[in-house]
Amino acid sequence: MSEALRIIQDPTLTYKQELLALARLGESTDDSLRYSDAYYEAKRRGALCDLNEGVMPYRPRYICPDYELLFRKGCEFLQLEPPKDLLEAVNVLEIFYCHVPSITSFPVYLGDLDRLLEPFVVREDRAFAKKVLGLFLRNIDRVQTDSFVHADIGPEDSVTGRLLLELTEEMQLAVPNLTLRYDPEKTSDDFALACVRCMLKTAKPSFANHRMFVKEWGERYAIASCYNGLSIAGGGFTLPRLRLYECSLDAKSPEDFLERELPRHIDLQLEYMDKRVKFIVEESSFFKTNFLVTEGFVKLENFTGMFGVVGLAECCNRLLGIEDKKKGFGMNDRATALGLQIMDAIDVRVAAHEAPYCDAYGHRYRLHAQVGIDTDGMDDSPGTRIPIGVEPTMLEQLEVNEKFHPYFPTGTGDIFKFEETYLKTPEAILPIIKGSLANGLRYFSGYLENNDVVRVTGYLVKKSEIEKLRAKKQSLNNVTVFGMGAQDGGHALDRRVQHHEESAG
Amino acid sequence: MPSTGGFSIMKRAPVNRIIPFSNVDGPGNRTSVFFQGCPFNCLFCHNPETIHLCRDCGICVSQCPAGALSLDNEGHVAWDRTRCVGCDSCIRSCPHDASPKVRWMTVEEVMREIRRSAPYIDGVTTSGGECTLQNEFLIDLFTEVRKLGKTCLIDSNGSFDFAADPRVLEVSEGVMLDVKAVEREWSDCLVSFPNAIVLKNLEYLLSVGKLHEVRTVIFPGRDRENEATVRYVAQQIGGACLYKIIRYRPYGVRERYQKLLGEYETEADYAERWAELARSLGAAQAFVV
């Protein structure tokens, strides 16, 4: 059976999902963008992975438009005037979102919604504003049907922020993903606690280390897709990843890996990125004619390439001959120390590479701890995470994370699953978040055991939607199928639960 | 009941375990330090292995499937943490309501663990067993914890005479007090300890503003006993502090006592009835947990 026939006969695909699958197939019919033989060889071994970005890129992977500019100047191409009230503002955004491309063809960044909408919201009656925002969220969930669609709020408290939290809790939707930019100076405990409560009930928002991101990107940064730090009015060209476990298979020792195998694979991934970035900028039409570029909603100089890694835990365990994961990376100081050595080596080599374009970052790519994909199975844990099923206590897990998160300006994060009693004690979670962010954690996600909306590796799915797919029915959300794969292959929903501890008295 | 006073002077205390993050031992996120040894013998105790100190009888050694227990040269039961798989076979086989998994720790050793969790917590709660058996140790421990800017709470059964020696209160935020039984006979039966001191503490802690919360366990079908306790506590504390009404649960309770107290947990509705009574008597912060 041809691949095209398989796609159009698949009962679990919606019409739009078929269309996107066929577009990917069409893209693969051209092979004018070529890489070295060594690259293809490494890719065949599974040591390099292009995340199925497609062989002929016709847009950057992630695009973070400047929505403030849209509200200030309107958009000529879409014939949109600057909005004058809340209804117009929401309408302008809904239209604009449909024209923001990405690797998934859905907008991965919806804007800092509270900051954008607050001037309009405060002029309206609260109940009316809530009604409008509720319809806005419904539109996003049903039209932008992909869990990598992401909106940001904070760091300051706002009426809009509160309304979005209330609605998120009431509506229990997987889309959009949501992040609170948390800054201990700017985010009140009261607002942060409201976010914790919402997170327990809906698996969002996550907490981003605002100070850390501002230091790396300036004030105008976005959290997009899963947890990706990028520049507003910019984005990410491409995101391939080193599968570190597979990279380590030919290494005879940790030293051999650090001296030979690791640099070799880093260089091959850089080759892929350079060629791809040049192709997107020079060959495809996006940066020449797309209205986002010509009207200044994004600027070429604000884009960078995202250098991804996965499977650091398994890589370290293999290099040290550790077979029992329970005694490996995360629980074992030697393995963690080797992990840091490997990350230092990657950091230094990538920073030494002169990348094409990426002007705003001194022509440099930035590191990304990729969250894994549904087909990774148990060989490569997401980014630098401790493997699921062997997580130590939450304290130890945080301590390990804090060492690794600073390496990844374009994103990393970890997820903590809480048991039911935490619903009554959200104030017991906030100090954990505050402490870990102050100690170097970049991004904290949590959810409650037994919720329908759950965080898989970085994105959200509904468990009830996964069940639909299992029953060979269609799921509106493109990402549900990844959630099913990650659950089956990577046991992604079986992570350790933070239990309340029975007192002994 | 083995004496622990001598060890307190040496500033070592028997620690059953330290939980870095707990959301049920006082407000916010807290590190909980559980000490071994308790002067009460509550029929409904969920952790009877914390009541007594190990007598080195060695019965548990042969029960350990991981080889984590041994008798050392001096005849003491030794526990190897690194080998322990946490199956609790030792605890089940112990005829003395004790545990071989107790560490005699110095204040500095306990502080080392607390410092590690300090960035993520609001404070420290000491519990047990009965932590006030380690009064001198607690005073030193809390003095150190406060240097980190963290709060200190004492989880106590009320057997320690705080009025006679209030020093530990001066270095802590207060006490979370169990008032398990008010009727004299019921108390003698339920906890095997005279309750006059508990009631005296209730009054005293309230008068000096160091009563953080009171807890009472509600037993199924024990209308008279439950009412006497709830009524007394509610009238004493009024709205001054939290009053947690806890449902009796048979999990972990020694089998012979389950038969006496009930093999089923207290119904939520039944517990709620007593919380309502407490509130109607002025204990505005009474609720079922």
Interface residues (C-beta under 8 A of the other chain):
Chain A: T393 M394 L395 L398 E399 T421 Y422 T425 E427 A428 I429 L430 P431 I432 K434 G435 S436 A438 N439 Q498 H500 E501 E502 S503 A504 G505
Chain B: N16 R17 I19 P20 F21 S22 N23 V24 D25 P27 G28 N29 R30 S32 F34 C38 H46 N47 T50 R116 S117 P119 Y120 I121 D122 S127 G128 G129 E130 D155 N157 D178 G252
